[in-house]
Amino acid sequence: MSVLPDLHPHYVQACQNLSQPENPFIARVLQEADKNDEISTKGITLKLAGNNHLVPVPRVTDDDLGVLVSVLGQAPFVTGLDLAYNLLTDAGAKTIATFLQENSTLQYLNLMFNDIGTSGAELIAGALHSNQSLVHLRMTGNKIGNQGGMFFASMLQINSILEKLDLGDCDVGLQCLVATAIALTQNKSLKAINLNRPLLSSQQEETTVHIARMLRSNSSLVELHLGKHGMKNFGVERLCEALYRNSSLRYLDLSCNNITGDGVKFLGELLKRNKTLRILDLSANRIEDVGAIYLSEALATRNMTLQALSIVSNNITNKGLVALAHAMQSNTKLSHVYFWGNKLDTSTCVAFSELIELGRLQLDCTDVVPYEVDGEIVLAELSHGLDKHRYWAPRCAALAPGAANASLEIVAVSEY
């Protein structure tokens, strides 16, 4: 990697050769990259996200991408490419696919929230059959549909390099989820997958059953996102039964489902015996006080491995929240707790204020901050959480990973 960083001059020349006008946004990013003295030894991620700036930028189009990859073909020190929130279509996906087939150094590719469809997904997934470098791919928000998801499921049966795959909000369906679960029973390289918000017409939870079956045999998956699956207590029970036999999963995301206190009873029993789970996200379910107490009992007496818990917006009152605060007094391992959006009364505010005052709960590890009004302790919301890196993070701001997202700090996929 001794090539000198001269990306911008090459880009200007390529635009002239291809009779393509320069994109000032791309030009500026490449100029900044050329100033990086360590680019040729440590590599660099080109951050070309269309929503990445306070001042609007000209977003990257398919034609812009064609010029850019002609430059990157001679730049082995570019190991990451962030093209989120741009104007890329299936034509741009074809350019990306060709690049992936020829490139042997790109490790990270972010295509989230472009306009790539089923045919584009087929091309990118096909390129990953032979690509030997890409470790992390984000397709979030591209409406590739069920058929597009099937191409990625087939890819997982062949590819042994990819470690992180994000297919959240991609409109995948039942067949894709089942095929993906089957592929992951054999795939030994994938460590994190996001399957949030599929389009499911059935209420029978077949997909959860197949995913649970996969977890019984899979020994490599570290992070699993199953948000907005319409999951009910039956599905949670199936997952818990599987996780008794699983010793690899660290991060389980069950946010935005239909889980009640009865379902959390199974999770409570699991936490008493599971020694590997580090992060549990139950945001936007309906666990109420019953579920919070089940969790608190497990955390207070038997579980000393869980490090982050989110129970945001679960209709929990002071009874359940105070029980959790008391559990944290005896459980020294649980460090990140998020509970805004529940019914916070005086006893809850006092209980968590005391934890913060004593240093048991750090302000950058929770989503509340205490303050006093007329001699009474109340809590205000902090913009912290487990999913901040996904959609609503202010990408233009510099944030400490731990403060913005507990998962990034606690469970780094590369560690496993």
C-alpha positions in Angstrom: 0.0 0.0 0.0 2.7 2.4 -1.0 0.6 4.3 -3.6 0.6 8.0 -3.0 -2.8 9.5 -2.2 -3.6 11.5 -5.4 -7.3 10.7 -5.7 -8.4 14.2 -6.7 -6.1 14.7 -9.7 -7.1 11.3 -10.9 -10.8 12.2 -10.5 -10.4 15.4 -12.4 -8.7 13.5 -15.2 -11.3 10.8 -15.2 -14.1 13.3 -15.5 -12.4 14.8 -18.5 -11.8 11.4 -20.1 -15.4 10.4 -19.7 -16.9 13.8 -20.5 -18.6 13.8 -17.2 -18.9 17.1 -15.1 -17.2 17.0 -11.7 -19.4 16.5 -8.6 -18.0 19.2 -6.2 -19.0 17.0 -3.2 -16.9 14.1 -4.4 -14.1 16.4 -5.4 -14.0 18.0 -1.9 -14.0 14.6 -0.2 -11.1 13.3 -2.4 -9.1 16.5 -1.8 -9.5 16.0 2.0 -8.5 12.4 1.6 -5.3 13.4 -0.3 -4.3 15.5 2.8 -4.3 12.4 5.0 -0.7 11.5 5.7 -1.6 8.0 6.9 -3.9 7.0 4.1 -1.4 4.8 2.3 -0.6 2.8 5.4 -3.8 2.6 7.3 -6.4 2.9 4.6 -9.4 5.2 4.5 -13.2 5.2 4.3 -14.5 7.8 1.8 -17.6 9.3 3.4 -19.9 10.3 0.6 -23.2 10.1 2.4 -25.8 12.5 1.0 -27.1 13.4 4.4 -23.7 13.9 6.0 -23.6 17.7 6.1 -25.4 20.6 7.6 -25.2 22.3 4.2 -26.9 20.3 1.4 -24.5 18.7 -1.0 -25.0 17.5 -4.6 -25.9 13.8 -4.1 -24.0 11.1 -5.9 -25.7 9.8 -9.1 -25.1 6.7 -11.2 -23.0 8.7 -13.6 -20.9 10.2 -10.7 -20.4 6.7 -9.4 -19.0 5.5 -12.7 -16.3 8.1 -12.7 -15.5 7.5 -9.0 -15.0 3.7 -9.3 -12.7 4.3 -12.3 -10.5 6.2 -9.8 -10.8 3.8 -6.9 -9.7 0.9 -9.1 -6.2 2.4 -8.8 -6.5 3.2 -5.1 -6.0 0.0 -2.9 -5.8 2.2 0.2 -9.5 3.0 0.0 -11.0 0.2 2.3 -14.4 1.7 2.9 -17.1 3.5 0.9 -20.1 5.3 2.4 -22.7 6.1 -0.3 -25.7 6.3 2.0 -28.6 8.6 1.1 -27.7 9.2 -2.5 -29.4 8.8 -5.9 -28.1 5.4 -6.9 -30.4 3.1 -8.9 -30.0 -0.4 -10.4 -27.6 1.2 -13.0 -25.4 2.3 -10.1 -25.7 -1.2 -8.6 -24.3 -2.6 -11.8 -21.3 -0.3 -11.5 -20.8 -1.4 -7.9 -21.1 -5.1 -8.8 -18.5 -4.8 -11.5 -16.2 -3.0 -9.0 -16.7 -5.6 -6.3 -15.7 -8.4 -8.8 -12.5 -6.6 -9.7 -11.6 -5.0 -6.3 -9.7 -6.9 -3.6 -9.3 -4.3 -0.9 -12.8 -2.8 -0.1 -14.0 -4.0 3.2 -16.9 -1.7 4.0 -19.7 -0.6 1.7 -22.7 1.4 2.8 -25.6 1.8 0.2 -28.4 2.4 2.7 -31.4 4.5 1.5 -30.7 4.7 -2.2 -33.1 3.5 -4.9 -31.7 0.1 -5.6 -34.3 -2.5 -6.5 -34.5 -6.2 -7.2 -32.3 -6.3 -10.3 -29.6 -4.3 -8.5 -29.7 -6.6 -5.5 -29.2 -9.6 -7.9 -26.1 -7.9 -9.4 -24.5 -7.0 -6.0 -25.3 -10.4 -4.4 -23.9 -12.1 -7.5 -20.7 -10.1 -7.2 -20.3 -11.3 -3.6 -20.1 -14.9 -4.8 -16.5 -14.3 -5.8 -15.5 -11.2 -3.9 -12.9 -12.0 -1.3 -12.6 -8.7 0.6 -15.9 -7.1 1.6 -16.7 -7.7 5.3 -19.6 -5.3 5.9 -22.5 -4.5 3.6 -25.4 -2.2 4.4 -28.4 -2.3 2.0 -30.9 -0.8 4.5 -33.9 1.0 3.0 -33.4 -0.1 -0.6 -36.6 -1.7 -1.7 -35.1 -4.9 -3.1 -38.2 -6.9 -2.2 -38.5 -10.5 -1.3 -36.9 -11.7 -4.6 -33.9 -9.3 -4.0 -33.6 -10.7 -0.5 -33.5 -14.2 -1.9 -30.4 -13.4 -4.0 -28.6 -12.4 -0.8 -29.8 -15.6 1.0 -28.3 -17.6 -1.9 -25.1 -15.6 -1.6 -24.8 -16.5 2.0 -24.6 -20.2 1.0 -21.5 -19.4 -1.1 -19.7 -16.4 0.4 -17.3 -17.1 3.4 -15.9 -13.6 3.8 -18.9 -11.3 4.7 -19.3 -10.7 8.4 -22.0 -8.1 8.7 -25.1 -7.8 6.4 -27.9 -5.2 6.9 -31.2 -5.9 5.1 -33.4 -3.8 7.4 -36.4 -2.0 5.8 -35.7 -3.7 2.4 -39.3 -5.1 2.1 -38.1 -8.7 2.2 -40.7 -11.3 2.8 -41.4 -14.7 4.4 -39.5 -16.7 1.7 -36.4 -14.6 2.1 -36.3 -14.9 5.9 -36.8 -18.6 5.7 -34.1 -19.0 3.0 -31.7 -16.8 5.1 -32.3 -18.8 8.2 -31.5 -22.0 6.3 -28.4 -20.5 4.8 -27.1 -19.4 8.2 -27.3 -23.0 9.5 -24.3 -23.7 7.2 -22.7 -20.2 6.9 -19.8 -19.9 9.5 -18.6 -16.4 8.7 -21.5 -14.0 9.1 -21.5 -12.5 12.6 -24.2 -9.8 12.4 -27.4 -9.5 10.4 -30.2 -7.0 10.4 -33.6 -8.3 9.3 -35.8 -5.5 10.7 -39.2 -4.7 9.2 -40.0 -7.4 6.7 -43.3 -7.5 4.9 -45.1 -10.5 6.5 -48.8 -11.3 5.7 -49.0 -14.3 8.0 -49.6 -14.1 11.8 -48.3 -17.7 12.4 -44.7 -16.6 13.1 -43.2 -19.2 10.7 -40.1 -17.0 10.2 -39.4 -16.8 13.9 -39.6 -20.6 14.2 -37.1 -21.0 11.3 -34.8 -18.4 12.9 -35.0 -20.2 16.2 -34.1 -23.5 14.5 -31.1 -21.8 12.9 -29.9 -20.4 16.3 -29.8 -24.0 17.7 -27.0 -24.9 15.3 -25.3 -21.6 14.4 -22.2 -20.9 16.3 -20.9 -17.8 14.7 -23.7 -15.2 14.8 -23.0 -12.5 17.3 -25.7 -9.8 16.5 -29.3 -10.4 15.4 -31.9 -7.8 14.7 -35.6 -8.9 14.5 -37.4 -5.6 15.0 -40.9 -5.1 13.6 -41.6 -8.8 12.9 -45.0 -8.8 14.6 -43.5 -11.2 17.1 -45.7 -12.4 19.9 -45.1 -14.5 23.0 -45.1 -17.7 21.1 -42.2 -16.5 19.0 -40.2 -15.3 22.0 -40.6 -18.7 23.6 -39.2 -20.4 20.5 -36.2 -18.1 20.4 -35.5 -18.7 24.1 -35.7 -22.5 23.7 -33.1 -22.2 21.0 -30.8 -19.8 22.9 -30.4 -22.3 25.7 -28.2 -24.2 23.2 -26.6 -21.2 21.6 -23.3 -19.9 23.1 -22.4 -17.2 20.5 -25.2 -14.6 20.3 -24.3 -11.4 22.2 -26.8 -8.9 20.9 -30.5 -9.7 20.5 -32.8 -6.9 19.1 -36.6 -7.6 19.5 -37.7 -4.0 19.4 -41.1 -2.9 18.0 -42.9 -6.2 18.4 -46.0 -7.5 20.2 -44.2 -9.0 23.2 -46.1 -8.8 26.6 -45.1 -9.6 30.1 -45.9 -13.3 29.6 -43.3 -13.4 26.8 -40.7 -11.7 28.9 -41.1 -14.5 31.5 -39.3 -16.8 29.0 -36.6 -14.2 28.6 -36.2 -13.9 32.3 -35.7 -17.6 32.6 -33.2 -17.5 29.8 -31.2 -14.8 31.4 -30.9 -16.9 34.6 -29.0 -19.5 32.6 -27.5 -17.8 29.5 -23.9 -16.6 30.0 -23.3 -15.0 26.6 -26.0 -12.5 25.9 -24.7 -8.9 26.4 -27.3 -6.7 24.9 -31.1 -7.1 24.9 -33.4 -4.6 23.1 -37.1 -4.8 24.0 -38.0 -1.2 23.0 -41.5 -0.5 21.9 -43.2 -3.7 23.1 -45.8 -4.1 25.8 -44.0 -5.8 28.7 -45.5 -3.5 31.4 -44.7 -4.0 35.1 -45.0 -7.7 34.9 -42.2 -8.0 32.3 -40.0 -5.5 34.0 -40.2 -7.4 37.3 -39.3 -10.7 35.5 -36.2 -9.1 34.1 -35.3 -7.4 37.4 -35.5 -10.7 39.3 -33.2 -12.4 36.8 -30.8 -9.6 36.8 -30.7 -9.2 40.6 -30.1 -12.8 41.4 -28.8 -14.9 38.6 -27.5 -13.0 35.6 -24.2 -11.3 35.7 -23.4 -11.0 32.0 -26.0 -8.7 30.5 -24.4 -5.3 29.9 -27.1 -3.3 28.1 -30.9 -3.3 28.3 -33.5 -1.2 26.5 -37.1 -1.2 27.7 -38.0 2.2 26.1 -41.8 2.7 25.6 -43.2 -0.4 27.2 -46.0 1.1 29.4 -44.0 0.4 32.6 -44.9 2.3 35.8 -42.9 3.0 38.9 -43.4 -0.5 40.2 -41.5 -2.1 37.4 -38.9 0.7 37.0 -38.0 0.8 40.7 -37.6 -2.9 40.7 -35.1 -2.5 37.9 -33.3 0.2 39.8 -33.0 -2.0 42.8 -31.7 -4.9 40.7 -28.9 -2.6 39.5 -27.8 -2.1 43.0 -26.9 -5.8 43.3 -26.0 -6.4 39.7 -22.7 -4.6 38.9 -22.4 -5.8 35.3 -25.4 -4.1 33.8 -24.0 -0.8 32.7 -26.3 0.6 30.0 -30.0 1.0 30.7 -32.6 2.9 28.5 -36.1 3.3 29.8 -37.5 6.7 28.6 -41.1 6.6 27.2 -42.5 4.8 30.3 -44.5 6.3 33.2 -41.9 8.0 35.3 -43.2 9.1 38.7 -41.4 10.5 41.7 -40.2 7.2 43.1 -38.7 6.2 39.7 -37.0 9.6 39.3 -35.5 9.3 42.8 -34.3 5.7 42.4 -32.4 6.4 39.1 -31.2 9.8 40.3 -29.6 8.0 43.2 -27.9 5.5 40.9 -26.5 8.3 38.8 -25.4 10.3 41.8 -23.6 7.3 43.3 -21.8 6.6 40.0 -23.5 3.3 39.5 -25.2 4.6 36.3 -23.2 6.9 34.1 -25.0 9.7 32.1 -23.5 8.5 28.8 -24.9 5.0 29.5 -28.6 5.9 29.9 -31.2 8.1 28.2 -32.2 10.3 31.2 -30.6 13.0 33.2 -32.0 14.2 36.6 -32.7 17.8 37.6 -34.5 19.5 40.4 -37.7 21.5 40.2 -39.2 23.1 43.3 -37.3 20.7 45.5 -38.5 17.6 43.5 -36.3 15.4 41.4 -37.5 14.8 37.8 -35.8 13.2 34.8 -35.3 14.6 31.3 -34.6 12.7 28.1 -31.1 12.3 26.8 -30.6 11.4 23.1 -28.9 8.1 23.8 -29.9 4.6 22.8 -29.0 1.3 21.2 -30.0 2.1 17.6 -28.7 5.6 17.2 -26.2 4.7 14.5 -28.9 3.3 12.3 -31.2 6.0 11.0 -31.7 9.1 13.1 -28.1 9.9 14.3 -27.0 13.4 13.3 -24.3 12.1 10.9 -22.7 15.5 10.7 -21.9 15.5 14.4 -19.0 13.8 16.1 -20.3 11.5 18.8 -18.5 9.2 21.2 -19.5 5.6 20.3 -20.4 4.6 23.8 -22.6 7.6 24.3 -24.4 7.3 21.0 -24.8 3.5 20.9 -24.0 1.0 23.5 -23.8 -1.8 21.0 -20.9 -0.3 19.1 -18.8 -0.2 22.3 -19.8 -3.4 24.0 -20.2 -5.8 21.0 -17.7 -5.0 18.3 -18.2 -7.8 15.7 -14.5 -7.9 14.9 -13.8 -9.0 18.4 -15.4 -12.4 17.8 
